[in-house]
Amino acid sequence: MKNLLLIFLALALFSCSAKEENADTNMLENLSYTVDTVMVDAVEDFLNLSNGIRPYGLTEDKRQLWFFESAPRLVQVDLDQAKVLKKSAFEEEGPDGVGSYITDLEIGPQGELYLKSERTVGVFGQNAKTLQNLKFVPSGIDSSLAQNRHALFDKSVYDFGSGKIYSHPSFSEAGEYVLLILDPETQSATSLPVPKMKIVDDFSRTESVETKNGTTTSFYAVGSNITLLLGEVILSTPAMSGFYRLDIQTEKLEFIDIQHKNYPNSMDIAIIQNPSEASQMFEIQKKIWKQINYQELMWDDSRQLYFRVGMKTKMPEQPGPPAIEFFLFAYDRDFNVVGETKLEGENLSIWDGFFKDGKLWSYVNVDDELGFALIDFDF
């Protein structure tokens, strides 16, 4: 009996030791990477990349990327073959009009398109016909907010499974820090408090500034991001590492308090009170850019890990390109921090990124041709 107790005690001590060792492990500590560039064949046509590829959507199997170029035309790109499959013209005006500038695009399981613009919020078929108009005035919230179309839909995502829209209106529009669940079927809305998003307003401001040429509007801001990942809505901001997670099935909302060990977890900036000049506003914005700005989370199927890029941007004193530093953070399925590092190396660029086949794909424009930098991490 005594021997058994000693064995159990040893196992318990080993278990605790293993957990402590695992908690201190940084899987990205010795990370290295290589970068290859893949160019997309436009196939007897050219692509208008004046607005890049944002917004874009990925099919469920991540074999295709879709985006809109001007006119508006839907461009469908086969990522495996690195070529344009086809372009489809959509109407700008009329009953099936999508407007002149698409601000959001999501692809449904059957190839449906959730599109959002200054003109429309709805689901469309690939034949450019409206399948469902999602604009409505919901009950259950303040009437002025319910009728504020910009507040309801500007920063929102649509889940094809639940048929609901998840929205984060600004404090100036909502009068409180909330995440909204909009249900087109019941024409109603549910409001969930997200008080920690106040940090967005702590580092955002708009002022009318008098100059010798008249009144100009100047601002500094950090913004927020709302992302759909693995049946969850992630509400985040570049200003802090923590974020809100909403389980779509249970509609349970919680704050995930991410704590990195080697890098700041929130911005710490001394802000001028009551700035009166545009130059002062811009100096504050430069301070914001020099902090780590946390980007949206990405999911890597191959490793079963979340990844996230952080950016520091230093504006030059003289005209020229900014100096950008990139950081990489890794979390497990339960959002435990498992890795963090600065990405060393020159000419690294990560924009509009997503993981596919274990590599981070980042949009690049090479002489007005569509390409992707494929970043292969080794750790």
Long-range contacts (C-beta under 8 A, 24 or more apart in sequence): 25-338, 26-261, 26-262, 26-338, 26-339, 26-340, 26-341, 27-330, 27-338, 27-339, 27-379, 28-328, 28-329, 28-330, 28-339, 28-340, 28-341, 28-379, 29-339, 29-341, 29-379, 30-379, 31-328, 31-339, 31-341, 31-343, 31-377, 31-378, 31-379, 32-377, 32-378, 32-379, 33-343, 33-345, 33-375, 33-376, 33-377, 33-378, 34-375, 34-376, 34-378, 35-348, 35-373, 35-374, 35-375, 35-376, 36-373, 36-374, 36-376, 37-364, 37-366, 37-371, 37-372, 37-373, 37-374, 38-82, 38-371, 38-372, 38-374, 39-82, 39-366, 39-369, 39-370, 39-371, 40-77, 40-82, 40-83, 40-84, 40-369, 40-370, 40-371, 40-372, 41-82, 41-83, 41-84, 42-83, 42-84, 42-369, 42-370, 43-83, 43-84, 45-84, 45-87, 46-368, 47-75, 47-84, 47-368, 47-369, 47-370, 49-365, 49-368, 49-369, 49-370, 52-351, 52-352, 52-363, 52-365, 53-352, 53-363, 53-370, 54-352, 55-102, 55-103, 55-104, 55-105, 56-105, 56-352, 57-105, 57-106, 57-107, 57-113, 58-107, 58-354, 59-107, 59-111, 60-107, 60-109, 62-354, 62-356, 62-357, 66-105, 66-107, 66-113, 67-105, 68-102, 68-105, 72-98, 72-99, 72-100, 72-102, 74-113, 74-126, 74-128, 77-370, 79-356, 79-361, 79-372, 88-126, 88-127, 88-128, 89-128, 90-124, 90-128, 91-128, 95-130, 96-124, 96-128, 96-129, 96-130, 98-124, 98-128, 103-154, 104-156, 104-157, 106-157, 106-158, 106-160, 106-228, 108-160, 109-160, 112-160, 114-158, 114-160, 116-153, 116-156, 121-153, 121-165, 123-158, 132-184, 134-158, 134-165, 134-184, 136-182, 136-184, 136-187, 137-187, 138-182, 138-183, 138-187, 138-188, 138-189, 139-187, 139-188, 139-189, 140-188, 140-189, 140-190, 140-191, 141-180, 141-189, 141-191, 142-174, 142-175, 145-169, 145-173, 145-174, 145-175, 146-189, 148-173, 152-180, 152-182, 152-189, 155-224, 155-226, 156-182, 156-226, 157-226, 157-227, 157-228, 157-233, 159-228, 159-233, 159-248, 161-231, 161-248, 162-248, 164-248, 166-226, 166-228, 166-233, 166-246, 167-226, 168-194, 168-197, 168-224, 168-226, 168-235, 170-200, 171-197, 171-198, 171-200, 171-201, 179-233, 179-235, 179-244, 179-246, 179-253, 181-251, 190-251, 192-246, 192-253, 194-235, 194-244, 194-253, 194-255, 196-240, 196-242, 196-244, 196-255, 197-224, 197-235, 197-237, 197-244, 199-237, 199-239, 199-240, 199-266, 199-267, 200-224, 200-237, 200-239, 202-239, 203-239, 203-267, 203-269, 203-271, 203-288, 205-275, 205-281, 205-284, 207-275, 207-281, 209-276, 209-277, 209-278, 209-281, 211-278, 216-278, 218-278, 218-281, 218-282, 219-281, 219-285, 220-281, 220-282, 220-284, 220-285, 220-288, 221-285, 221-288, 222-267, 222-288, 222-293, 225-295, 225-296, 227-296, 227-297, 229-297, 229-299, 229-306, 230-299, 234-296, 234-297, 236-294, 236-296, 236-297, 237-294, 238-293, 238-294, 238-295, 239-266, 239-267, 239-293, 239-294, 240-265, 240-266, 240-267, 240-294, 241-265, 241-266, 241-294, 241-329, 242-266, 243-297, 245-335, 256-335, 258-331, 258-335, 258-337, 259-337, 260-329, 260-337, 260-340, 261-337, 261-340, 262-340, 263-292, 263-310, 263-327, 263-340, 264-291, 264-292, 267-291, 267-292, 286-315, 289-313, 289-314, 289-315, 289-322, 290-314, 292-327, 294-329, 297-331, 298-353, 298-354, 298-355, 298-360, 299-355, 300-355, 300-358, 301-355, 302-355, 302-357, 302-358, 303-358, 304-332, 304-333, 305-330, 305-331, 305-332, 305-333, 305-338, 306-330, 306-331, 306-332, 306-333, 306-335, 307-331, 307-355, 307-360, 309-350, 309-353, 311-350, 324-349, 326-350, 328-377, 339-379, 349-373, 350-375
